[in-house]
Amino acid sequence: MQPSTRRAATAISAALAATAVTAALLTPSAASASGRDLPSRATGVARADAAVTTHATRLAVTAAQGRTVRDVVTDADGAQHIRYDRTYRGLPVLGGDLVVHLAPGGTYEGAERATRSDLAVPSTTPSVKAATAADEGLAALRSAHRGTSFRQAKAKPQLIVDALHGAPRLAWRTTAVGLDSLGNPAARVVLTDARTGARIDAWDALETATGDGKSLYGGTVSLETTLSGSTYQLKDATRGDTYTGDAQNKTDLCIFGICFSRAPAVLFTDADNHWGTGTTADRATAAVDAQYGTNETWDYYKTVHGRSGIAGDGKGSYNRVHYGSNYNNAFWDDSCFCMTYGDGDGTTFGPLVALDVAGHEMSHGVTSRTAALTYSGESGGLNEATSDIFGTLVEWYAGNSSDTGDYLIGERIVKSGFGRPALRFMDKPSKDGSSADCWSSGVGNLDVHYSSGVANHFAYLLAEGSGAKTVGDVSYNSPTCNGSTVGGIGRDKLGKIWYRALTVYMTSGTNYAGARTATLKAATDLYGASSAEYNAVAAAWSAVSVN
């Protein structure tokens, strides 16, 4: 997490992964809680394919399009939701994703689409050369990191169809990557109109935020480990073999998907199964925090939402701690399916291994395997807010008396040099000096860490309500943008509504108006269209000026 600069440094390999289409292979349970047999993933996909063919005209699906399955969600009653990515004449389509909804029994119930267009463009032959797009990408990288001298800076353009920013058009999606003087990576994605050369959009290539063992932040915690011979490994077989390793202060060197070198993840081992000392003098201490954060995040998604692992496939990820030199950041990297933590510079930030940081960053992995919210404009703000919301809920879920739940983001990692007690504040986001409390037409022009304020404010209001109050041991005073008084429905219902909206109804281009619609649909599914929860969702969105 790094709000001290508007553009956080990012990992090169992760930047490339963030632009790639990946599929999460959700494995539904064989039977529901009631004992009813549930349809398999393959059955759902076959039924959805048939539905798309039958309703092709209504869904603007043509013979020039291709599609791949990204995700399948199966409800307890047998209803299924199949999420597709699409291509046009073999080119990836940004904003081409759609979700097909099937009722129990398999009948078609409707679909969500990032765009209602048929995705067609007049020509798939670019007028702008790839080299020109590459130069544009490198210029954008340097512009976003003014004053930074990059070495080994490279750019790779990819021809796509952009359907996310209005009428579909041929575009170059260019990923520019480089290493700063300390060897820390940065990356930028630039969209360029392939016919006119006009800049369409640009964004950071990786979703980042600036941010029994004795941990730095969580006290003494329980850890599941693996005994190998006479040595214990910091590896958890009960959570998909999740493990934590030492990056040895090295960084990745990956360009366009090819890694010339990667920072290692040297597995931590111990002789007596007591890890860390609670101080930074012991390198294992940060590893305790990282492993603990991974465990709590895994358990939250598994227990609360029935999701087994980040990808929903039961497979664990891994952590790298002590990455880079005084690295003021932490990031999730899809290409290695891993979490990476810097040690901080000791003045602005300490080691970025706090519990809500772990929950935040790993939730970027969940988003990438589900709605894949584009990391730009309003959808980028929703992407960041999703991680803030779930990172906060993981912290509350853990119930750790040494790091109690709150609506502050990154409060444990900030140092006196940062100048504020937390990175962000969900009850009144503008307390950080940059984030938006209320929606306006210009919100999408803000950095995604600041446009996220609207959804963070909504989430706090939905859970706790407006006005002055003390929750846990923190005092809050959350205003509303329309002068209303809003009552909360609790954190558990917030989490369930947001998770269903993310995994079933949101698409890559969902904006704030679309998020209102998605969460209202989710509330209807979970609690009913006339429920108090539905009305609370509507009231909380109106309270942040999303109507």
Long-range contacts (C-beta under 8 A, 24 or more apart in sequence): 1-208, 1-209, 1-210, 1-211, 1-329, 1-330, 1-349, 1-352, 1-357, 1-360, 1-409, 1-410, 1-413, 1-423, 2-208, 2-209, 2-210, 2-211, 2-328, 2-329, 2-349, 3-209, 3-210, 3-423, 3-424, 3-432, 3-434, 3-449, 4-210, 4-328, 4-348, 4-418, 6-144, 6-447, 7-144, 7-145, 7-186, 7-188, 7-204, 7-447, 8-204, 8-208, 8-209, 8-210, 8-329, 9-145, 9-180, 9-184, 9-185, 9-186, 9-208, 9-327, 9-328, 9-329, 10-185, 10-186, 10-187, 10-204, 10-205, 10-206, 10-208, 10-329, 10-331, 11-185, 11-187, 11-206, 11-251, 11-252, 11-254, 11-331, 11-333, 11-340, 12-177, 12-178, 12-179, 12-185, 12-187, 12-252, 12-253, 12-254, 12-255, 13-252, 13-254, 13-257, 13-259, 13-262, 13-333, 13-335, 13-336, 14-187, 14-205, 14-206, 14-331, 14-332, 14-333, 14-334, 14-335, 14-336, 15-175, 15-177, 15-185, 15-187, 15-188, 15-189, 15-205, 15-206, 16-156, 16-175, 16-177, 16-187, 16-205, 16-254, 16-256, 16-257, 16-335, 17-333, 17-334, 17-335, 18-189, 18-205, 18-206, 18-207, 18-334, 18-368, 18-375, 19-158, 19-173, 19-175, 19-189, 19-205, 20-334, 20-335, 21-68, 21-70, 21-85, 21-92, 22-70, 22-334, 22-368, 22-369, 23-68, 23-69, 23-70, 23-71, 23-369, 24-70, 24-71, 24-311, 24-312, 24-313, 24-369, 24-370, 25-72, 25-311, 25-312, 25-313, 26-71, 26-72, 26-73, 26-74, 26-312, 26-313, 27-308, 27-312, 27-313, 27-314, 28-72, 28-74, 29-74, 32-76, 32-77, 32-78, 33-76, 34-76, 36-77, 36-78, 38-74, 38-76, 38-78, 39-74, 39-78, 39-80, 39-106, 41-72, 41-74, 43-106, 44-72, 44-74, 44-80, 44-82, 44-102, 44-106, 45-69, 45-72, 45-82, 47-80, 47-102, 47-106, 48-80, 48-82, 48-84, 48-100, 48-102, 51-100, 51-102, 51-108, 52-84, 52-100, 54-108, 55-108, 55-111, 59-98, 59-111, 59-113, 60-113, 60-116, 60-117, 60-118, 60-119, 61-118, 62-118, 62-119, 62-120, 64-88, 64-89, 64-119, 64-120, 65-93, 65-96, 65-118, 65-119, 66-90, 70-97, 70-369, 70-370, 70-372, 71-312, 71-369, 71-370, 71-503, 73-503, 73-504, 75-104, 77-104, 78-104, 78-105, 79-103, 79-104, 79-109, 80-106, 81-503, 81-504, 83-370, 86-119, 88-119, 88-120, 88-121, 88-124, 88-161, 88-168, 89-124, 91-124, 91-159, 91-160, 91-161, 91-170, 92-158, 92-160, 92-161, 93-119, 93-160, 93-161, 93-162, 93-163, 93-168, 94-160, 94-161, 94-162, 94-163, 94-164, 94-171, 94-173, 94-191, 94-374, 94-508, 95-162, 95-163, 95-164, 95-165, 95-374, 95-507, 95-508, 95-509, 96-161, 96-163, 97-372, 97-507, 97-508, 98-507, 99-504, 99-505, 99-507, 101-504, 112-505, 112-506, 112-507, 112-518, 113-507, 114-163, 114-164, 114-507, 114-508, 114-509, 114-510, 115-163, 115-164, 115-168, 115-509, 117-163, 117-167, 117-168, 119-161, 119-163, 119-168, 120-168, 121-161, 121-168, 121-169, 121-170, 123-170, 123-195, 124-159, 124-161, 124-170, 125-170, 126-159, 126-170, 126-172, 126-194, 126-195, 127-194, 127-195, 127-196, 127-197, 128-172, 128-192, 128-193, 128-194, 128-195, 128-196, 128-197, 130-157, 130-159, 130-172, 132-192, 132-197, 133-157, 133-172, 133-174, 133-190, 133-192, 133-194, 134-174, 134-176, 136-172, 136-174, 136-190, 136-192, 136-197, 136-199, 137-174, 137-175, 137-176, 137-188, 137-189, 137-190, 138-176, 140-176, 140-188, 140-190, 140-202, 141-176, 141-177, 141-178, 141-186, 141-187, 141-188, 144-186, 144-188, 144-202, 144-204, 145-180, 145-186, 148-180, 148-181, 148-186, 149-180, 149-181, 150-178, 150-179, 150-180, 150-186, 151-178, 151-179, 151-180, 151-181, 152-178, 152-179, 152-253, 152-255, 153-177, 153-178, 154-178, 154-255, 154-256, 156-255, 156-256, 157-192, 159-194, 162-191, 162-200, 164-374, 164-508, 164-509, 165-191, 165-200, 165-201, 169-193, 169-194, 169-195, 169-200, 170-194, 170-195, 171-200, 175-205, 175-256, 177-205, 177-254, 177-255, 177-256, 179-251, 179-253, 182-324, 182-325, 182-326, 182-327, 183-250, 183-251, 183-324, 183-325, 184-251, 184-324, 184-325, 184-327, 184-329, 185-251, 185-252, 189-375, 201-376, 201-377, 202-376, 203-374, 203-375, 203-376, 203-380, 203-448, 204-375, 204-448, 205-375, 206-331, 206-332, 206-333, 206-375, 207-331, 207-332, 207-361, 207-364, 207-367, 207-368, 207-375, 207-383, 207-384, 207-387, 208-329, 208-330, 208-331, 208-361, 209-330, 209-357, 209-360, 209-361, 209-384, 209-387, 209-388, 209-409, 209-410, 209-423, 209-449, 210-328, 210-329, 210-349, 210-352, 210-410, 210-423, 210-449, 211-329, 211-330, 211-349, 211-352, 211-354, 211-357, 211-360, 211-361, 211-410, 211-413, 211-423, 212-273, 212-274, 212-275, 213-274, 213-275, 213-276, 213-284, 213-285, 213-287, 213-288, 213-291, 213-292, 214-274, 214-275, 214-276, 214-277, 214-278, 214-285, 214-288, 215-276, 215-278, 215-285, 215-288, 215-289, 215-292, 215-353, 215-402, 216-278, 216-279, 216-280, 216-285, 216-286, 216-288, 216-289, 216-350, 216-351, 216-353, 217-289, 217-353, 217-354, 217-355, 217-402, 217-403, 217-412, 217-413, 218-289, 218-292, 218-355, 218-398, 218-400, 218-402, 218-403, 219-278, 219-400, 219-401, 219-402, 219-403, 220-278, 221-288, 221-292, 221-400, 223-275, 223-288, 223-291, 223-292, 223-295, 224-295, 225-270, 225-273, 228-269, 230-271, 231-269, 231-270, 231-271, 232-269, 232-270, 232-271, 232-272, 232-273, 233-267, 233-268, 233-269, 234-267, 234-268, 234-269, 234-270, 234-275, 234-284, 234-287, 234-291, 235-267, 236-291, 236-294, 236-295, 236-316, 239-294, 239-295, 239-298, 239-299, 239-309, 239-316, 240-298, 240-308, 240-309, 240-314, 240-315, 240-316, 240-317, 241-315, 241-316, 242-291, 242-294, 242-295, 242-298, 242-316, 242-317, 242-318, 242-319, 243-267, 243-291, 243-316, 243-318, 243-319, 244-268, 244-287, 244-290, 244-291, 244-294, 244-318, 244-319, 244-320, 244-321, 245-287, 245-318, 245-319, 245-320, 245-321, 246-283, 246-287, 246-320, 246-321, 246-322, 247-320, 247-321, 247-322, 247-323, 247-324, 247-340, 248-322, 249-322, 249-323, 249-324, 249-325, 249-343, 250-323, 250-324, 251-323, 251-324, 254-335, 257-335, 262-336, 263-320, 263-323, 263-324, 263-340, 264-320, 265-318, 265-319, 265-320, 265-338, 280-343, 280-350, 280-351, 283-321, 283-322, 286-321, 286-322, 286-341, 286-343, 286-351, 286-353, 287-319, 287-321, 289-351, 289-353, 289-354, 289-355, 289-358, 290-319, 290-321, 290-339, 290-341, 290-353, 290-358, 291-319, 292-355, 292-358, 293-339, 293-353, 293-354, 293-355, 293-357, 293-358, 293-359, 293-362, 293-394, 294-319, 294-339, 294-358, 294-362, 296-355, 296-358, 296-359, 296-394, 296-397, 296-398, 297-358, 297-359, 297-362, 297-363, 297-394, 299-397, 300-359, 300-390, 300-393, 300-394, 300-397, 300-398, 301-366, 303-397, 304-393, 304-397, 304-492, 304-495, 304-496, 304-499, 305-495, 305-496, 305-499, 307-366, 310-337, 310-362, 310-365, 310-366, 310-369, 311-337, 311-365, 311-369, 312-369, 317-362, 317-365, 321-351, 321-353, 328-352, 330-357, 330-358, 330-361, 331-361, 332-361, 332-362, 332-364, 332-365, 334-365, 334-368, 337-365, 344-413, 344-415, 346-415, 347-415, 347-416, 347-417, 348-414, 348-415, 348-417, 348-418, 349-413, 349-414, 349-415, 349-418, 350-412, 350-413, 350-414, 350-415, 351-413, 352-413, 353-413, 354-403, 354-410, 354-411, 354-412, 354-413, 355-394, 355-395, 355-398, 355-400, 355-403, 355-412, 356-391, 356-392, 356-394, 356-395, 356-409, 356-410, 356-411, 356-412, 357-391, 357-410, 357-413, 358-391, 358-394, 359-387, 359-390, 359-391, 359-392, 359-393, 359-394, 359-395, 360-387, 360-388, 360-390, 360-391, 360-409, 361-387, 361-391, 363-387, 363-390, 363-391, 363-394, 366-390, 366-502, 367-502, 370-502, 370-503, 370-506, 371-502, 371-503, 371-506, 371-507, 371-508, 371-510, 372-508, 373-506, 373-508, 373-510, 374-508, 374-509, 375-448, 376-448, 377-444, 377-445, 377-451, 377-511, 378-443, 378-444, 378-451, 378-510, 378-511, 378-512, 379-508, 379-509, 379-510, 379-511, 380-448, 380-451, 381-443, 381-444, 381-446, 381-448, 381-450, 381-451, 381-452, 381-453, 381-454, 381-455, 381-512, 382-452, 382-455, 382-506, 382-510, 382-511, 382-512, 382-515, 383-448, 383-452, 384-448, 384-449, 384-451, 384-452, 385-452, 385-453, 385-454, 385-455, 385-456, 385-459, 386-455, 386-498, 386-502, 388-424, 388-426, 388-452, 388-456, 388-459, 389-455, 389-456, 389-459, 389-494, 389-495, 389-498, 390-495, 390-498, 390-499, 392-426, 392-459, 393-491, 393-494, 393-495, 396-491, 404-472, 404-473, 405-472, 406-471, 406-472, 406-473, 406-474, 407-460, 407-464, 407-471, 407-474, 407-476, 408-474, 424-449, 424-452, 424-453, 424-456, 426-456, 426-457, 426-459, 426-460, 427-457, 427-460, 427-464, 427-476, 427-477, 427-478, 428-457, 428-476, 428-477, 428-478, 428-479, 429-453, 429-454, 429-456, 429-457, 437-479, 437-481, 437-544, 438-481, 438-544, 438-545, 439-481, 439-512, 439-544, 439-545, 439-546, 440-545, 443-512, 444-511, 454-512, 454-544, 454-545, 454-546, 455-512, 455-515, 457-544, 458-540, 458-541, 458-543, 458-544, 458-546, 459-494, 459-498, 461-486, 461-488, 461-540, 461-543, 461-544, 462-486, 462-488, 462-489, 462-493, 462-494, 462-497, 462-536, 462-537, 462-540, 463-488, 463-489, 463-490, 463-491, 463-493, 463-494, 464-488, 466-543, 480-543, 480-544, 481-543, 481-544, 481-545, 482-542, 482-543, 482-545, 484-539, 484-542, 484-543, 486-536, 486-539, 486-540, 486-543, 487-536, 487-539, 488-536, 489-532, 489-533, 489-536, 493-526, 493-527, 493-533, 496-522, 496-526, 497-522, 497-523, 497-526, 497-533, 497-537, 498-522, 500-525, 500-526, 512-546, 513-546, 515-541, 515-546, 516-541, 516-546, 516-547
